[in-house]
Amino acid sequence: MLIMKYFLDSSIKTVSKQELSDFLDQADYEKIGVQVAKNNYESGKEVCDIAKQGGIESHILADSDRCCIDWIAAQHAQVNCIIKRSFSCPLLNVSRSKKLIEKYSILQYVPECTLNLDILDGDVPKDNSVDLSMHAVCLALDIKYSAHYKEILEYLEKVLQTQITMWSYSKSNKPQLALVLSEDQGFIDYFIDNYNYILLTKDILENRHKLLDKVCADIQTLDARKTRAIISKMAYIEVLKQAKRIGIVFTSGDHMDLINLISKYLDINGKKFYQFYINGLKPNKLGNFVGIDVFVVIQCPFSSFKFEENIIAMRPYDLVLAFSEEWNGEYITNLEVAKERISEEIKKITARTKTVETNETSIMQITSTLNALKLSKNEICTKEQAEKYFQTGVYLKKITGITIEETVKETTDDLVMGYSGIPTEYKK
């Protein structure tokens, strides 16, 4: 099977049903983990059946909507290999927590996908063509269509009568017009945020007349959509500038350097902030926190970014737009770019903080709401000081947890309604 360049990590193998069966027949594995999409355990059954035929035990990893690996679930399951049955982004396995020592083989399972393209006999009539000569066009397919990428690319070039390159992830996005074919919302949102784009569906792709109509209509609205996106972004930036308390939300320990950098940047700009770690960020989880004006969410740029209507959530690069003195019009959700730009902004601010030279000594003065409160020994913090320097309100609307006995008791392996271990939450 001819595979397009999709994953940045070249060690990840992409396999079809037969290729997976052949691989597991030759592998010396005792147990594999199958990661499935949220609330879609049935999708992993096919992979488990293939493993069972080879005498290999399988384990469905924790219910997850991650486009990357659920490392916590993989560790708990103690597997030899991880087979990703759900959608995966190009950054799969690129970064992970430094605390993880174990190494796993990772396979991306690609289910069979049939396409009935409306193949042309001869050239497209000129009156049915669309002019894309002013654009550098690229084709962005998610992993589901990887087996057909060459066929799709040649078909689109013939129908649209223009040269098309294959899109691949890079740190800085090129000014391209992306033709996006995917059903995954996180993948689609990435191109909405970062590119001029035309969103295709399987139904549109298979009918050349629908395809031409879609491209012709969308090409006329590219500038208007870009303008609306910038205006909307600037409105959100104003909210960020006015925010008194900012929550830094992260879903993995992979990005601790960026988390610390953002904390420093907010501190320098005089903002109160709080760090929240949430394993498995869901749309309603941020609604449990009160007293936070804006959330800055650090997660994979291909993860879906949909929250409740009353939640204002932004990405790390939005901080650059809010607090930098100039902006070149670029906007990108790639975390490594945000990290570089925030680092540059911190250096600029530090450089502007002149070293104050006197006859006696040289000092650098940086004010911070985190360390501005200083009390003498035995001095009591006043109510006014507490309100100024500390958040004294209630943070959580809802707190869930488990009760811990005051005295130590032996653990029990008794089964309760078919379940063992510590009960947290079950759904049947």
C-alpha positions in Angstrom: 0.0 0.0 0.0 1.4 3.4 -1.1 1.4 5.7 1.9 1.6 9.5 1.9 4.0 11.3 4.2 1.7 12.1 7.1 3.4 11.4 10.5 6.4 13.4 11.6 7.6 10.4 13.5 8.7 8.1 10.7 8.8 5.1 13.1 4.9 4.9 13.1 3.7 2.2 10.7 0.4 2.6 8.9 -1.4 -0.8 8.3 -4.5 -2.1 6.6 -6.4 -5.1 8.0 -4.3 -7.7 6.2 -1.0 -5.9 7.0 -1.9 -5.8 10.6 -2.7 -9.5 10.6 0.7 -10.3 9.0 2.5 -8.0 11.4 1.0 -9.6 14.5 1.7 -13.1 13.2 5.4 -12.3 13.2 5.5 -10.2 16.4 6.4 -11.6 19.8 3.8 -9.8 21.7 1.8 -10.9 24.7 -0.6 -8.0 24.9 -1.5 -5.1 22.7 -3.5 -1.9 23.4 -6.1 -0.6 21.0 -7.0 3.1 21.4 -10.4 3.9 20.1 -12.4 7.2 19.7 -14.6 8.5 22.4 -17.7 6.3 23.1 -16.7 4.0 20.2 -15.5 0.8 21.8 -17.1 -1.2 19.0 -14.6 0.2 16.5 -11.8 -1.6 18.3 -13.4 -5.1 18.1 -12.1 -5.7 14.6 -8.5 -5.2 15.7 -9.0 -7.3 18.9 -10.4 -10.1 16.7 -7.3 -10.0 14.5 -5.0 -10.1 17.6 -7.1 -13.0 19.1 -6.5 -15.1 15.9 -2.7 -14.8 16.6 -3.1 -15.7 20.2 -2.4 -12.2 21.5 -4.3 -10.6 24.3 -5.8 -7.2 23.6 -7.0 -4.4 25.7 -9.2 -1.4 24.7 -7.5 1.7 26.1 -9.4 4.2 28.1 -12.3 6.0 26.3 -10.6 9.0 24.7 -11.1 11.7 22.1 -7.3 12.4 21.9 -5.7 12.6 18.5 -2.4 11.6 20.2 -1.6 8.6 22.4 -3.3 8.2 25.8 -0.1 7.4 27.6 -1.7 7.0 31.0 -4.0 4.3 29.7 -1.2 2.6 27.9 0.9 2.4 31.1 -2.0 1.1 33.2 -2.8 -1.6 30.6 0.9 -2.8 30.5 0.9 -3.5 26.8 3.7 -4.2 24.3 2.3 -2.3 21.4 -0.3 0.4 20.8 -2.6 0.2 17.8 -4.4 3.5 17.1 -7.8 2.7 15.8 -9.1 6.3 16.1 -8.1 9.4 14.2 -4.5 10.4 14.6 -2.9 13.8 13.9 0.5 14.2 12.2 2.1 14.9 15.6 1.4 11.4 16.9 4.3 10.3 19.3 6.3 13.4 18.6 6.2 14.6 22.2 5.5 12.9 25.5 6.2 13.4 29.2 9.8 13.0 30.2 8.6 10.8 33.0 7.6 8.1 30.6 10.5 5.6 30.3 8.8 2.8 28.4 8.9 2.7 24.6 6.1 1.3 22.6 5.7 0.2 19.0 2.9 2.3 17.5 0.7 1.2 14.5 -2.0 3.3 12.9 -4.8 1.1 11.7 -6.5 2.4 8.5 -9.9 0.7 7.8 -10.9 0.0 4.3 -12.2 3.1 2.5 -13.9 2.9 -0.9 -14.0 5.8 -3.3 -16.0 6.1 -6.5 -14.3 9.1 -8.2 -16.0 10.6 -11.2 -13.1 9.9 -13.6 -13.1 12.0 -16.7 -12.8 10.9 -20.3 -10.7 13.7 -21.8 -10.2 17.2 -20.6 -12.6 19.4 -18.6 -14.5 21.8 -20.8 -13.2 25.4 -20.4 -16.6 26.7 -19.3 -16.6 24.2 -16.4 -13.1 25.0 -15.2 -12.1 27.2 -12.3 -9.0 29.6 -12.3 -6.7 28.7 -9.4 -3.5 30.1 -11.0 -3.2 32.8 -8.3 -3.0 30.2 -5.6 -0.4 27.6 -4.4 -2.8 24.7 -3.9 -2.2 21.8 -1.6 -4.2 18.7 -0.7 -4.7 17.9 3.0 -6.1 14.4 3.7 -6.4 12.9 7.1 -5.1 9.4 7.7 -8.3 7.8 6.8 -7.7 8.5 3.1 -4.0 7.8 3.0 -4.3 4.6 0.9 -6.0 6.7 -1.9 -3.9 9.8 -1.8 -2.2 9.4 -5.2 -5.5 8.6 -6.9 -7.2 11.6 -5.3 -4.3 13.9 -6.1 -4.3 13.0 -9.8 -8.1 13.2 -10.0 -8.2 16.7 -8.5 -5.4 18.0 -10.7 -7.3 16.8 -13.8 -10.7 18.3 -12.7 -9.3 21.6 -11.4 -6.7 21.9 -14.0 -4.0 23.0 -11.7 -0.9 21.6 -10.0 -1.5 20.4 -6.5 1.1 19.4 -3.9 0.6 17.2 -0.9 0.3 19.1 2.4 2.6 18.0 5.3 2.9 19.5 8.7 5.7 22.0 9.2 6.6 24.5 12.0 5.7 27.6 10.0 2.7 27.3 7.6 3.2 28.4 4.0 0.7 30.7 2.3 -1.2 28.0 0.6 -4.8 27.2 -0.4 -5.6 23.9 1.3 -8.2 21.5 -0.1 -9.2 19.6 3.0 -10.7 16.2 3.0 -11.6 14.9 6.5 -14.4 14.0 8.8 -12.4 14.8 12.0 -13.4 18.2 13.5 -10.0 18.8 15.1 -8.2 18.3 11.8 -10.7 20.6 10.0 -10.4 23.3 12.7 -6.6 23.3 12.3 -7.0 24.4 8.7 -9.8 26.9 9.5 -7.4 28.6 12.0 -4.2 28.4 9.9 -4.9 28.4 6.2 -7.1 29.7 3.4 -9.1 26.5 2.9 -11.8 24.8 1.0 -13.5 22.0 2.9 -14.4 18.9 0.8 -16.5 15.9 1.7 -16.5 12.4 0.3 -19.8 13.1 -1.4 -18.5 16.3 -3.1 -15.2 14.6 -4.1 -17.0 11.7 -5.9 -19.0 14.1 -8.1 -16.9 16.4 -10.3 -19.8 18.8 -10.9 -20.3 19.3 -7.2 -16.6 19.6 -6.8 -16.3 22.4 -9.3 -19.3 24.2 -7.9 -17.9 24.0 -4.4 -14.4 25.3 -5.4 -15.9 28.1 -7.6 -18.1 29.3 -4.7 -15.5 29.1 -2.0 -12.8 30.8 -4.0 -14.9 33.9 -4.2 -15.2 34.2 -0.4 -11.6 33.6 0.7 -10.8 37.2 1.4 -14.1 37.9 3.2 -13.6 34.8 5.4 -10.1 35.9 6.3 -11.2 39.4 7.1 -14.0 38.1 9.4 -11.6 35.8 11.1 -9.2 38.6 11.9 -12.0 40.9 13.2 -13.2 38.1 15.4 -9.7 37.4 16.6 -9.1 41.0 17.5 -12.4 41.1 19.5 -11.2 38.1 21.5 -7.8 39.7 22.0 -9.4 42.8 23.6 -11.2 40.5 26.1 -7.8 38.9 26.9 -6.2 42.3 27.5 -9.0 43.3 29.9 -9.0 39.9 31.8 -8.0 40.1 35.5 -7.6 36.4 36.1 -6.3 34.0 33.4 -6.4 30.2 33.7 -3.6 28.2 32.0 -5.1 24.8 31.2 -2.9 21.9 30.0 -3.8 18.3 29.3 -0.4 16.7 29.3 3.0 17.1 31.0 4.6 17.1 27.5 4.5 20.9 27.4 5.9 22.0 30.8 8.4 24.3 29.2 5.7 26.2 27.4 3.5 26.3 30.5 6.3 27.9 32.5 7.1 30.3 29.7 3.4 31.5 29.4 3.4 31.9 33.2 6.4 34.2 33.1 4.9 36.1 30.2 1.7 36.8 32.0 3.6 37.7 35.1 5.6 40.3 33.3 2.5 41.7 31.8 0.9 42.1 35.2 -1.7 39.4 34.9 -2.9 37.0 37.7 -2.9 33.5 36.5 -3.7 30.0 37.7 -2.5 26.6 36.3 -5.0 23.8 35.9 -4.1 20.3 34.8 -7.0 18.4 33.3 -6.6 14.8 32.0 -8.9 14.5 29.1 -10.3 18.0 28.5 -14.0 17.9 27.7 -16.2 20.9 26.7 -18.0 21.1 30.0 -15.0 20.8 32.3 -13.9 24.4 32.2 -17.4 25.4 33.3 -16.6 24.2 36.8 -14.1 27.0 37.4 -15.4 30.4 38.5 -13.5 33.6 38.9 -11.5 33.0 35.7 -12.1 35.5 32.9 -10.2 33.7 30.1 -8.6 30.3 29.7 -5.4 29.7 27.7 -5.6 26.1 26.6 -2.4 24.2 25.8 -3.2 21.1 23.8 -2.4 19.6 20.5 -3.3 22.0 17.7 -5.3 19.2 16.0 -7.6 18.7 19.0 -11.1 20.0 18.7 -11.4 23.4 20.4 -15.1 23.6 21.2 -16.3 24.7 24.6 -19.5 26.0 26.3 -20.8 29.3 24.9 -20.0 31.1 28.2 -16.4 29.9 28.2 -13.7 32.1 26.6 -10.8 29.8 25.6 -7.8 30.9 23.6 -4.6 29.3 22.3 -1.0 30.3 23.4 -0.4 32.4 20.3 -3.2 34.7 21.2 -1.1 36.0 24.1 1.4 37.3 21.5 -1.3 39.2 19.8 -2.6 40.6 23.1 0.6 41.9 24.6 3.1 42.5 21.8 3.6 46.1 20.4 3.2 45.0 16.8 1.7 42.2 14.7 2.6 41.1 11.2 -0.8 39.5 10.5 0.4 36.0 11.0 -1.7 33.6 13.1 -0.7 30.0 13.8 -1.8 27.4 16.3 1.4 25.4 16.3 2.7 25.2 19.8 6.4 25.4 18.9 5.8 28.7 17.0 3.9 30.1 20.0 6.8 29.1 22.3 9.4 30.9 20.0 7.3 34.1 19.7 6.6 34.3 23.5 10.3 33.8 24.2 11.1 36.6 21.8 8.6 38.9 23.4 10.0 38.2 26.9 13.5 39.0 25.6 12.2 42.3 24.2 10.6 43.3 27.5 13.7 42.3 29.4 15.8 44.4 27.1 13.6 47.4 27.6 13.9 47.1 31.3 17.1 49.1 31.5 19.8 48.5 34.0 19.7 51.3 36.5 23.3 52.4 37.1 24.2 54.5 40.1 27.6 55.4 41.8 27.1 52.6 44.2 25.5 49.6 42.4 23.7 48.4 39.3 20.2 46.8 39.7 17.5 45.5 37.4 14.0 46.3 38.5 11.1 44.1 37.4 7.7 44.5 39.0 5.5 41.4 39.5 2.1 40.9 41.1 3.4 37.5 42.3 6.2 38.8 44.5 5.2 42.5 45.1 3.7 41.7 48.6 6.4 41.7 51.2 5.7 41.4 54.9 8.0 41.8 57.9 8.5 39.1 60.4 5.3 38.6 62.5 3.4 41.1 60.4 -0.1 40.1 59.5 -1.5 40.3 56.0 -4.4 42.8 56.0 -7.8 42.1 54.3 -7.0 44.8 51.8 -3.7 43.2 50.9 -5.3 39.8 50.6 -7.9 41.1 48.1 -5.2 42.8 46.1 -2.7 40.0 45.8 -4.7 36.8 46.2 -7.8 35.4 44.8 -10.0 34.8 47.9 -13.2 33.6 46.2 -14.4 30.1 45.6 -12.8 28.4 42.6 -14.9 25.3 42.0 -18.6 25.0 41.4 -18.4 21.2 41.6 -15.9 19.0 43.4 -15.9 15.3 43.0 -13.5 12.8 44.7 -13.3 9.7 46.8 -13.4 9.4 50.6 -10.2 8.2 52.3 -10.5 6.3 55.6 -8.9 7.9 58.6 -7.1 4.6 59.6 -5.3 2.3 57.2 -7.2 -0.8 56.2 -6.2 -3.8 54.0 -7.3 -3.5 50.4 -9.9 -5.9 49.2 -10.3 -7.6 45.8 -14.0 -8.2 46.3 -16.0 -7.8 43.1 -18.9 -5.3 43.2 -21.4 -5.6 40.4 -18.7 -7.2 38.3 -16.1 -4.4 38.9 -13.0 -4.5 40.9 -10.6 -1.8 42.2 -11.5 1.7 43.4 -14.9 2.9 42.1 -14.9 6.2 40.4 -17.5 6.3 37.7 -19.2 3.7 35.6 -21.7 3.9 32.7 -23.6 0.9 31.3 
